[in-house]
Each structure stands twice: as C-alpha cells, then as structure tokens.
Amino acid sequence: MIYKNKKNIEPRWINFENLTGERGGAAKANYGAKGHAFEHLESGEEKVLCDLEASGIVRRIWITLNERQPEILHGVRLKMFWDDSVSPQVDVPLGDFFCMALGTMRGFENQFFSTAEGRSFCCFIPMPFKKHCKITITNQTEKYIHSLFYDINLTLEEVGDEDMYFCADFKDCVNELEQDVEIFKAENFSGRFLGTSIGVYPDTEKYGDMWWGEGEVKIYLDGDTQFPTLAGTGAEDYIGSAWELGEFINRTTGCVSKEENKVSMYRFHIDDPIFFEKGIKVTLQAMGGGMADKVKAAMEKGSPCAPVFYDYDGQHRIYKQEYNPEDLNGWVNFFRCDRYRVTAYYYKSVI
C-alpha cells in the first residue's frame, strides 16, 4: 500500500550528479546548480552508470542520447551485473531492450517500458540485488555520442532469498528451414519467464510480401521433450492481435512499430505467469502463409520453403508426407527462413 509507512527503505537516484548515491552527495559539481547532467560517450567506450555495494531493488531506469538512429539503437549495449557475478545477467542492445527492435523510436507505454515522445528510454521492471549492483553502457558503434543522460532510481532495502534476479538475453539470427526460433532456454535452475520483445525482418527477396507470422509459440516446461505443454495458434495471436499485424500498444502486448513487412512486437506474461522449476524452452515456429500461386512461385525460384498444409475445400495436412506441389491450392502455410532480433526477459533463482 503506497500510503503505509515503510521503514528501512531508502531511495537513491544514481546519475552523473551523484554516481555513488551517497546521502548529501548530489548536485555538487557546480555549487548546487546544474553542473554534471550528462557526459560524452566515445566510440568503443564503456561507461559505468552504477556500481553500488548494497542490498536493494532497481525500480526505474531512464536514459536518453542525443543520437538515436538505428545504428545507435542496435550498436549501444546495456549490461547489468548482480552480486558476485563476473558475467552480465543483462546484455542487450539498447533499442532491443526497450522494445524497439527495428531501431526506430516511437512514443509508447506498456507495463514495463515507455518513451514519452520517442526521445527517451524508460524501464520499470523491478531488479533485486543482495550485495552489489553494476550497470554499464557501451558504445559499440563508430559514432561519437555527445550527450548521455540517465537516472537509475532504486531503493536500498533488505532483499530475501526468495527474491529472484532479473535477466535479459539477446540474439540476432536467421533460422534454418523447419527449425523453430529459440526465444529463451534455461536449464538446471528455477525461475520465471517474464516475456519477450521480437523484431521480425521478413526476407522479401525470397518470399515477396507473403505473411510471415503463421508460426506458433511453444513452451516446453520442466522436462518436456518432443512436444510442449503450452502452444499458441500464431505469431500475431501470441501478441494479442489477429489476422496479420499492425501497430498497437497495450499493457502487456503490442506491436511498437511496423515498417513494410518488418515489425517490432512484445508480450509480457504478467497476468498469466510462467514459472518453471527445472528448465524451460520457448520457441517460435518460423512459418508463413500465402496463396498457392505465390508459394509455388517462391518454391520454383529456389526459396527455402516446406509446405505444412493447404486450406482448400477443407484443410489438407501434408507436412512430412509425399505430395504433388501441383495439388497446392487455396491458402498454404509453409516453413520459411527470416531474420529475428529476440530479447527474452526472465527471473532466475541463482546467478
């Protein structure tokens, strides 16, 4: 309850005006006037935003840069380290972490992320740490960034053994034909799959304007092998829409931007939590659909295609069966190969 008196909880704002978050330590740079609001970020430079020995919870992260082109959103890297870990628990390009996988800034707000006018990056995911919090940003581009502003707002408080560590993984891949895109995989620890942000870059040279999003999200839980416990019905269905996908922003699902066939979309499992005890694998089938004449034309020019079924006068399932391509008629679903930028957000019980 926000109106109750909470004892032993202290707020801290970490930024260039107070890098250590110490009491009475802010705004010293210019005798109390605004004096150290930003710094430069050279090409190849890593800058430590927070390095705090304490117990607490990161409550809010806000960042803005004067350069925000796709090159920057894809080439500036955000990393987070909790407690004694040498390797980062979060290691994601800036734009992908903040649900902008196409590298295009848009004003939006969902449960965990926002950018008020498409000029900033804001995250509200709670991130507990028991002994140490370190957050860095690295400019992996060749571009000089004149102005980096940020605020990391946290509370110093006791964090218990039941509190899990926030993590985020990133991959940029092109799937092999008939191979699902792996969104997230974990083994030998318990945790919670919080959700995902996915940028889809359909291969228009191979498939033209055919729809890419017929694939189902599948979630294998705690020892599932050949078949999963959870399965959806299609890519845009998983995001909460239907019949292909346009731009929309909802609290837990949305498509932040659509540029021709490319999309940047997200889904967070807040109201429908997904916990696991031993392991989990989350995948998306790389499957599209189109009318038979377009599918046959793509196959004839050698584009990677593996038809799954066609819907003409009843559904005809043909995957892994002998069939005559000339029989394809109506709407055809088929496996295909495209590029995906995938960020998985999750909590884990141990580092």
C-alpha positions in Angstrom: 0.0 0.0 0.0 1.5 3.3 -1.0 0.1 5.2 2.0 1.7 2.9 4.6 4.9 4.0 6.4 7.7 1.8 5.1 10.7 1.7 7.4 14.3 0.7 6.5 13.7 1.6 2.8 15.9 4.5 1.5 15.5 6.0 -2.0 18.6 6.6 -4.1 19.0 8.3 -7.6 22.2 7.3 -9.4 23.3 9.6 -12.2 26.2 11.8 -13.1 25.2 14.3 -10.4 25.6 11.6 -7.8 27.4 8.4 -9.1 27.6 6.8 -5.7 24.1 7.7 -4.4 25.5 8.8 -1.1 23.5 10.9 1.3 24.0 14.6 0.7 26.2 13.8 -2.3 24.1 15.1 -5.2 24.5 18.2 -7.3 27.9 19.1 -6.1 29.6 19.7 -9.4 28.5 23.4 -9.8 27.8 24.6 -6.2 24.3 23.2 -6.3 23.5 24.5 -9.8 23.1 22.1 -12.7 26.6 21.1 -13.4 27.0 17.4 -14.4 23.8 16.3 -16.0 25.4 14.4 -18.9 28.7 13.0 -20.3 30.0 12.1 -23.7 30.2 8.5 -25.0 33.1 7.9 -27.3 33.2 5.2 -30.0 34.2 2.0 -28.2 33.8 3.5 -24.8 32.2 1.6 -21.8 30.8 3.8 -19.1 29.8 2.6 -15.7 26.4 4.0 -14.8 26.0 2.4 -11.4 28.5 0.5 -9.2 26.9 0.1 -5.7 27.7 -2.2 -2.8 24.4 -2.6 -1.1 21.1 -4.5 -0.9 18.2 -3.2 -2.8 15.9 -3.0 -5.8 16.3 -1.1 -9.0 12.9 0.5 -9.6 13.3 2.6 -12.7 15.9 3.2 -15.4 15.7 6.3 -17.6 18.2 7.0 -20.4 18.4 9.4 -23.3 21.0 10.1 -26.0 21.3 12.9 -28.5 21.9 10.3 -31.2 19.1 7.8 -31.7 19.4 6.4 -35.2 19.0 2.6 -35.9 22.8 2.3 -35.8 22.8 3.7 -32.3 19.8 1.7 -31.0 21.4 -1.5 -32.3 25.0 -0.7 -31.5 24.9 0.7 -28.0 24.9 -2.1 -25.4 23.3 -2.2 -22.0 24.7 -4.6 -19.4 23.7 -5.4 -15.8 25.6 -7.4 -13.1 24.2 -8.6 -9.8 26.1 -9.5 -6.7 29.3 -11.5 -7.3 28.7 -12.3 -11.0 31.5 -11.7 -13.4 29.3 -12.2 -16.5 26.3 -9.9 -17.1 22.8 -11.0 -16.3 21.5 -8.5 -18.8 23.4 -8.0 -22.1 21.2 -6.4 -24.8 21.4 -3.6 -27.4 19.7 -0.5 -26.1 16.8 -0.4 -28.6 16.0 -4.1 -28.3 16.0 -4.0 -24.5 13.4 -1.1 -24.6 11.1 -2.9 -27.1 12.3 -1.1 -30.2 13.9 -3.9 -32.2 13.7 -2.2 -35.5 15.8 0.6 -34.2 13.0 3.1 -34.7 12.0 5.4 -31.9 8.2 5.7 -31.2 6.3 7.2 -28.3 4.6 4.4 -26.4 4.0 3.0 -22.9 3.3 -0.6 -21.7 3.6 -2.2 -18.3 7.4 -2.3 -18.2 8.7 0.2 -20.7 7.9 3.7 -22.1 9.3 6.5 -24.2 7.1 9.6 -23.6 7.7 11.2 -27.0 10.1 8.8 -28.8 13.2 10.6 -27.4 13.9 8.6 -24.3 14.2 5.0 -22.9 12.4 4.1 -19.6 12.1 0.8 -17.8 10.1 -0.1 -14.7 11.0 -3.8 -14.2 11.9 -4.4 -10.5 15.5 -5.7 -10.3 16.6 -7.0 -6.9 20.2 -7.4 -5.8 21.5 -8.6 -2.4 25.1 -7.3 -2.3 26.1 -5.4 -5.4 24.6 -3.7 -8.4 26.6 -2.7 -11.5 25.1 -1.3 -14.7 27.2 -0.3 -17.8 26.6 1.1 -21.2 29.0 0.6 -24.2 29.1 2.4 -27.5 30.0 -0.3 -30.0 29.4 1.9 -33.0 31.9 4.2 -34.8 29.8 7.2 -33.9 30.6 9.8 -31.2 27.7 10.4 -28.9 27.9 13.9 -27.4 25.2 13.7 -24.7 24.3 10.7 -22.5 21.8 11.5 -19.7 20.4 8.9 -17.3 18.8 8.2 -13.9 18.8 4.9 -12.1 16.2 5.1 -9.3 16.5 2.4 -6.7 15.6 1.7 -3.1 18.1 0.4 -0.5 16.3 -2.4 1.4 16.7 -5.9 2.6 16.3 -8.5 -0.2 15.4 -12.0 0.8 16.4 -15.4 -0.6 13.0 -15.8 -2.3 13.7 -12.7 -4.4 15.0 -13.7 -7.9 17.5 -12.0 -10.2 16.3 -10.2 -13.3 18.0 -11.2 -16.5 17.7 -10.5 -20.2 19.3 -12.3 -23.2 19.5 -11.2 -26.8 20.1 -13.0 -30.1 20.1 -11.9 -33.7 19.6 -14.9 -36.0 18.3 -16.3 -39.3 16.6 -19.6 -38.7 17.3 -22.8 -40.6 14.4 -24.2 -42.6 12.0 -26.1 -40.4 13.8 -25.1 -37.3 12.0 -23.0 -34.7 13.4 -19.7 -33.5 14.6 -20.1 -29.9 13.3 -17.2 -27.8 14.6 -18.5 -24.4 16.1 -21.6 -23.0 17.1 -22.3 -19.4 18.4 -25.5 -17.7 19.1 -26.5 -14.1 17.6 -23.6 -12.3 14.1 -22.4 -11.4 12.7 -19.0 -12.4 10.0 -17.1 -14.2 9.8 -16.3 -18.0 8.6 -12.7 -18.0 8.2 -12.2 -21.7 9.9 -11.2 -24.9 10.4 -8.5 -27.4 10.9 -9.6 -31.0 11.9 -7.8 -34.2 11.0 -9.7 -37.4 12.8 -8.9 -40.6 11.0 -11.0 -43.3 13.1 -11.9 -46.3 11.2 -10.2 -49.1 13.7 -11.2 -51.8 12.7 -14.8 -51.2 9.1 -14.6 -50.3 7.8 -11.2 -51.6 5.0 -9.7 -49.5 3.7 -13.0 -48.2 2.7 -13.2 -44.5 5.5 -14.4 -42.2 3.5 -14.9 -38.9 1.7 -18.3 -39.0 4.1 -19.9 -36.6 3.0 -20.9 -33.1 4.8 -20.1 -29.9 5.6 -23.3 -28.0 6.8 -23.5 -24.4 8.5 -26.7 -23.1 8.3 -26.9 -19.3 10.4 -28.9 -16.8 11.4 -31.9 -18.9 9.1 -31.7 -21.9 10.9 -33.4 -24.8 9.3 -33.8 -28.2 6.1 -31.9 -27.5 5.5 -28.8 -25.3 3.0 -28.3 -22.5 2.0 -24.9 -23.9 1.3 -23.9 -27.5 -0.3 -20.9 -29.1 -2.0 -20.5 -32.5 0.1 -18.0 -34.4 2.6 -15.2 -34.0 0.2 -12.3 -34.1 -2.2 -14.3 -31.9 0.5 -14.6 -29.2 1.0 -10.8 -29.4 -2.8 -10.4 -28.8 -3.9 -9.4 -32.3 -5.3 -11.4 -35.2 -5.4 -11.7 -39.0 -1.9 -10.3 -39.5 -0.4 -7.5 -37.5 -0.5 -3.7 -37.4 0.8 -1.2 -34.9 -0.9 -1.1 -31.5 0.2 -0.6 -27.9 -1.4 -2.5 -25.0 -0.3 -3.0 -21.4 1.2 -6.5 -21.9 1.1 -7.0 -25.7 1.8 -4.8 -28.6 3.5 -4.0 -31.9 5.5 -0.9 -31.3 6.4 -0.3 -35.0 5.7 -1.8 -38.4 7.8 -0.8 -41.4 6.6 -2.5 -44.6 6.8 -6.2 -43.6 9.1 -5.7 -40.6 7.7 -5.5 -37.1 8.8 -4.9 -33.5 6.4 -6.6 -31.1 6.3 -7.7 -27.4 4.4 -9.9 -25.0 4.8 -9.9 -21.2 3.4 -12.7 -19.0 2.1 -10.6 -16.1 -1.5 -11.8 -15.7 -0.6 -15.3 -17.0 2.7 -16.0 -15.1 5.0 -18.7 -16.5 7.1 -20.2 -13.7 9.5 -23.2 -14.1 11.3 -25.4 -11.6 14.0 -27.2 -13.6 14.1 -25.7 -17.0 12.2 -24.1 -19.9 12.4 -23.6 -23.7 10.4 -21.0 -25.5 10.3 -21.2 -29.3 8.5 -19.6 -32.3 7.9 -21.5 -35.4 9.3 -19.7 -38.5 6.2 -20.3 -40.6 4.4 -18.1 -43.1 1.4 -18.3 -45.3 0.2 -17.2 -48.7 -2.0 -18.1 -51.7 -0.8 -21.2 -53.5 0.3 -19.4 -56.7 2.8 -17.2 -54.7 4.0 -20.1 -52.6 4.6 -22.3 -55.7 6.4 -19.3 -57.4 8.8 -19.0 -54.4 9.5 -22.7 -54.5 10.2 -22.7 -58.2 12.8 -20.0 -57.8 14.6 -22.0 -55.1 13.5 -20.1 -52.0 13.6 -22.2 -48.8 10.0 -23.5 -48.4 8.5 -26.5 -46.7 4.7 -26.6 -47.1 2.7 -27.7 -43.9 -0.9 -27.7 -45.1 -3.2 -26.0 -47.6 -6.7 -24.9 -46.9 -8.9 -25.5 -50.0 -12.2 -27.2 -49.6 -11.1 -28.5 -46.2 -7.6 -28.5 -44.6 -5.1 -30.8 -46.2 -2.1 -31.7 -43.9 0.9 -32.5 -46.0 4.0 -31.9 -43.7 6.5 -34.7 -43.9 4.3 -36.6 -46.3 4.5 -37.2 -50.0 2.5 -34.7 -52.0 2.4 -33.2 -55.5 3.2 -29.5 -55.5 0.7 -29.0 -58.3 -2.0 -30.0 -55.9 -1.4 -26.9 -53.7 -4.4 -24.8 -53.8 -6.0 -22.0 -51.7 -4.1 -20.8 -48.7 -0.8 -22.5 -48.0 1.1 -22.5 -44.7 4.8 -23.2 -45.1 8.1 -23.1 -43.1 10.4 -20.3 -44.2 13.7 -18.5 -43.2 13.8 -15.0 -41.9 15.8 -12.8 -39.6 14.8 -12.3 -35.9 16.1 -10.0 -33.2 14.9 -11.6 -30.0 15.2 -10.3 -26.4 14.0 -12.6 -23.6 13.2 -11.2 -20.1 13.2 -13.5 -17.1 14.0 -14.0 -13.5 16.2 -16.7 -12.1 16.7 -18.1 -8.6 20.5 -18.2 -8.7 23.3 -16.4 -10.7 
